[in-house]
Amino acid sequence: MDMIEKTNRGISGSTLKIIAIVTMFIDHVGATIVQGELFNLTYDYATMNIIFNLGLIMRIIGRLAFPIFCFLLVEGFLHTKNIKKYALRLFIFAFISEIPFDFAFYKKFFAWQHQNVFFTLFIGLVVISGINIVLKRFADKKQLCTLLAFVIAVAGMVLAELLKCDYAALGILVIVILYMFHSKKCTSALLVSIIFAAYCINPAISTYKQLIAFDYLNTNMYAFVYYMLSTITQAFACLGFIPIHFYNGEKGLSLKYFFYAFYPAHLLLLGIIVNYII
């Protein structure tokens, strides 16, 4: 599979990682503190509007993070010298991060209904590793190659759903697409954007019907727009492809373990804030 051509212009992999980390942090603050805690406190109507807007904006900004992390995962897979060590790091930090993740989002140490994104990235890495093996071993048998790659991708999606990983099957599908169309950034961006938009269709229709039934469109336009935007926030993931488009193929600063440490650390901090401070 072709590598992305390197150029001095644009932004490096480390810059992409920083963008993803910052937007992820904004998203998690919005989810745990703004929407999860501040929203439940008693305010006047004007203050409630501010909290509504702030939380929504933070969650929309946060949508940029996941496609960037998926893109960087594929980049890491294509450039790493040891896939097994890469996978092992993701697997170990998935377990390390789970307690802080549950503590921040569910206010308890173990919540089996939702697993952190490291599990998604780990499964995604295993899936594209399997697809890569198939592409090499059965390159001369296109139909068999396509069938096996499809089976591996579906198996990974099913596993992510069963484990209730962050983004679940959708996340695995995004990783597979970014891998298969790695050298065609515009194509992969379009396909992933369509998938995220399609993911929002049913919830959007359901929310629209409920709001119409309560006549929100005529009686409270602000609430109508807010709830509709809240329903389709995943569609804003397409914005993550803006910085990805400017990726120059260079590694940049060495931030190999920064994200691994930052992820559980910031979740632990948020967990402490929402459980003991607010």
Summary of the structure (lengths in Angstrom):
residues: 278
radius of gyration: 19.9
end to end distance: 49.9
largest distance: 67.6
contacts: 870
relative contact order: 0.17
helix: 77%
strand: 1%
